[in-house]
Amino acid sequence: MKAAALACAALLATSSAARPEGVEYVVAATSRPGEALLGGAPEAWADAEHVAWGPSPYETDFSALWSEDALFLRFAARDDAPWHTLTHRDDHLWEEEVVEIFLDLDRSGRDYAELEISPGNVVCDVRMVQPSPDKKMDLSWNLDGLETRVLPWRDGAGRSTGWIALARLPWRGFRSLPSAARISLPPRPGDRWRFNLFRVERPGGKDQPEKGVVEAAWSPTGQASFHVPAAFRDFVFAPAAGKGQRRR
């Protein structure tokens, strides 16, 4: 992300939701088939805890599950008119509408993975070599084996109220990160990574993408950048019986 483009992001994210001090997200273990999870059926995600952030009417709901093979992610983004024009992997998706996750495997604040998904199911996967203020990114890095899908989000009456992004991140895909040498892959129950979540919404559409832009962080950074590891929170891998979010 460019710092100038995120000037309003930190302000909005800080004012729209309380900073989740001390909150950790506990990733429930699952034995469900990956195809069922990528299909997005609510029953497939019944064991996952949900967290939500962002201003109305652009709230975002996130949940995650893990297995011996992969990490599964689900973003549900409220938006009555999602749009995109970028169509190639590793395009600058943050310049349009997107959901994002940062995953800091070894808790160092360096060499962490960034994954972005657009409403058009275009992905940008990045190795963030160094965070703000002197950001360095490696766009040539790809998360090997990554699978994503985007589905319409419908209410009880069948009306579209937004979009749902689903992703399968195989553990083998993380092995090319330098930080992977200092952790266990797949993770062990109780292992703790660090993470943060983001949403970029541009209600002005492709003709006025900067008009009314919403750039919201789940754990607000307090700065004009999303790349602030001090704002990351714990991402805890639960044993098979565990789930949910708790306070330390």
C-alpha positions in Angstrom: 0.0 0.0 0.0 1.2 3.5 -0.6 1.3 5.6 2.6 -0.4 8.6 0.9 -3.3 6.4 -0.2 -3.8 5.1 3.3 -3.9 8.5 5.1 -7.6 8.2 5.6 -7.4 4.5 6.3 -5.8 4.9 9.7 -8.2 7.7 10.7 -11.3 5.8 9.7 -10.2 2.5 11.1 -9.3 4.1 14.4 -12.6 5.9 14.7 -14.9 3.2 13.4 -14.1 0.4 15.9 -12.4 0.0 19.2 -8.8 -1.3 19.1 -9.0 -5.0 20.1 -6.4 -4.8 22.8 -5.4 -8.2 24.1 -7.7 -10.1 21.7 -6.4 -13.2 20.0 -8.2 -15.1 17.2 -8.2 -18.9 17.8 -8.4 -20.9 14.6 -10.5 -24.0 15.0 -9.3 -27.3 13.6 -11.4 -29.0 11.0 -11.6 -32.3 9.3 -14.1 -31.2 6.6 -13.1 -31.6 3.0 -11.5 -28.5 1.4 -14.1 -28.6 -1.4 -16.9 -28.2 1.2 -15.2 -25.2 2.8 -14.5 -23.5 -0.6 -18.1 -24.1 -1.5 -19.0 -21.6 1.3 -21.9 -23.6 2.8 -22.7 -22.2 6.3 -22.7 -25.7 7.8 -19.1 -26.3 6.6 -18.0 -23.2 8.6 -20.1 -24.0 11.7 -17.0 -24.6 13.9 -15.3 -21.3 13.0 -15.4 -18.2 15.1 -16.3 -14.9 13.5 -14.9 -11.4 13.9 -16.3 -8.3 12.2 -15.1 -4.8 11.7 -15.7 -1.7 9.5 -18.4 1.0 9.3 -22.0 0.4 8.2 -22.9 -0.4 5.5 -19.5 -1.9 4.6 -19.0 -4.3 7.5 -16.7 -7.3 6.9 -17.0 -10.7 8.6 -13.9 -13.0 8.8 -13.5 -16.6 9.9 -10.7 -19.2 9.6 -10.2 -23.0 10.0 -7.1 -25.2 9.7 -6.3 -28.8 8.9 -3.2 -30.9 8.5 -2.9 -29.7 4.9 -4.0 -26.1 4.8 -5.4 -22.9 6.3 -8.9 -21.9 5.1 -10.2 -18.3 5.1 -13.6 -16.8 4.7 -14.3 -13.1 4.2 -17.9 -11.8 3.9 -18.0 -8.2 2.7 -21.2 -6.2 2.7 -21.4 -4.1 -0.5 -24.4 -3.4 -2.7 -22.2 -2.6 -5.7 -18.9 -4.4 -5.7 -16.6 -3.7 -8.7 -13.2 -4.4 -10.1 -11.2 -3.7 -13.3 -7.9 -5.4 -12.6 -7.7 -9.0 -13.8 -4.2 -10.2 -13.4 -2.5 -11.9 -10.5 -0.4 -9.4 -8.5 -2.0 -6.4 -10.0 -2.2 -3.5 -7.5 -5.6 -4.7 -6.1 -5.4 -2.2 -3.2 -6.1 0.5 -5.7 -9.6 -0.9 -6.1 -11.8 -3.0 -3.8 -10.3 -5.8 -1.8 -10.1 -7.9 1.4 -6.7 -8.6 2.9 -4.9 -10.6 5.5 -1.3 -10.3 6.8 0.2 -13.5 8.3 3.4 -13.1 10.3 4.6 -16.7 10.8 7.5 -16.2 13.2 6.2 -13.0 14.9 9.2 -11.0 13.8 7.3 -8.3 11.8 9.4 -9.1 8.7 9.0 -11.4 5.8 5.3 -11.9 6.4 2.7 -13.0 3.8 0.1 -10.7 2.5 -2.9 -12.0 0.6 -5.5 -9.8 -1.2 -8.7 -11.0 -3.0 -10.9 -8.8 -5.1 -14.6 -9.1 -5.9 -13.6 -10.6 -9.3 -11.5 -13.4 -7.6 -8.2 -11.8 -8.6 -5.4 -12.4 -6.1 -2.3 -10.5 -5.0 0.1 -12.5 -2.9 3.1 -10.7 -1.6 6.1 -11.3 0.6 6.4 -8.2 2.8 10.2 -8.1 3.3 10.0 -5.0 5.5 7.0 -3.0 7.0 6.4 0.7 7.2 7.9 3.3 7.3 10.5 1.8 4.8 8.3 -0.8 3.1 9.9 -3.4 0.9 7.8 -5.9 -0.9 8.4 -8.9 -3.2 5.6 -9.2 -5.7 7.3 -12.2 -7.4 6.5 -14.4 -4.4 3.6 -16.7 -4.9 1.9 -18.9 -2.3 2.2 -22.2 -4.1 -1.1 -24.1 -4.4 -3.3 -21.2 -3.4 -7.0 -21.7 -4.3 -9.6 -18.9 -4.0 -13.3 -18.4 -4.9 -15.7 -15.5 -4.8 -19.4 -16.0 -4.3 -22.4 -13.6 -4.0 -23.5 -13.0 -0.4 -27.3 -13.3 -0.2 -29.8 -12.5 2.5 -32.7 -14.7 3.6 -34.8 -13.4 0.7 -32.1 -14.3 -1.8 -31.0 -10.7 -2.4 -27.4 -10.0 -3.0 -25.9 -7.9 -0.1 -22.2 -8.3 -0.9 -19.6 -10.8 -1.7 -17.8 -13.7 0.0 -14.1 -14.6 -0.6 -12.9 -18.1 0.3 -9.3 -19.3 0.2 -7.3 -22.4 0.8 -3.7 -21.8 1.7 -1.6 -25.0 1.7 1.1 -25.1 4.3 3.6 -26.0 1.6 2.9 -22.6 0.0 4.5 -20.9 3.0 7.7 -22.8 2.9 9.3 -20.3 0.5 9.1 -17.5 3.0 12.4 -17.0 5.0 10.4 -16.9 8.2 9.1 -20.5 7.6 12.5 -21.8 8.6 11.9 -20.8 12.2 8.5 -22.4 12.6 6.7 -25.7 12.3 4.6 -26.4 9.1 2.0 -27.5 9.4 1.6 -25.6 12.7 1.3 -27.5 16.0 -1.8 -27.0 18.2 -1.0 -24.0 20.4 1.3 -22.4 17.9 0.9 -18.6 17.6 1.4 -16.5 14.5 0.6 -12.8 14.3 -2.0 -11.3 11.8 -4.2 -8.5 10.9 -7.2 -8.0 8.6 -8.2 -5.3 6.2 -10.9 -4.1 3.8 -10.8 -1.5 1.1 -14.2 -0.3 -0.2 -14.5 2.3 -2.9 -18.2 3.4 -3.2 -17.3 5.9 -5.9 -16.8 3.1 -8.4 -14.3 2.9 -11.1 -14.9 6.4 -12.3 -14.3 8.0 -8.9 -12.3 5.4 -6.9 -11.0 7.9 -4.3 -14.5 9.4 -3.5 -15.7 8.2 -0.1 -13.0 5.5 0.1 -13.2 3.2 3.2 -9.9 1.6 4.3 -10.5 -0.2 7.5 -8.3 -2.4 9.7 -9.6 -5.0 12.2 -6.8 -4.0 14.5 -6.3 -0.3 13.7 -2.7 0.7 13.1 -3.0 4.4 14.3 -0.8 5.3 11.3 -1.3 6.1 7.6 -0.3 2.5 6.7 -1.6 -1.0 7.2 1.9 -2.3 7.5 2.4 -1.8 11.2 3.4 -5.1 12.9 2.8 -3.6 16.4 -0.9 -3.7 15.6 -0.9 -7.4 14.6 -2.7 -9.8 16.9 -2.2 -13.4 17.9 -3.5 -16.1 15.5 -3.6 -19.3 17.6 -4.0 -22.8 16.2 -6.4 -24.7 18.4 -6.4 -28.5 18.9 -9.3 -30.4 17.3 -11.7 -29.6 20.2 -10.9 -25.9 20.4 -12.5 -22.9 18.7 -13.3 -19.3 19.1 -11.9 -16.0 20.2 -10.8 -15.3 23.7 -9.1 -12.7 25.8 -5.8 -13.3 27.4 
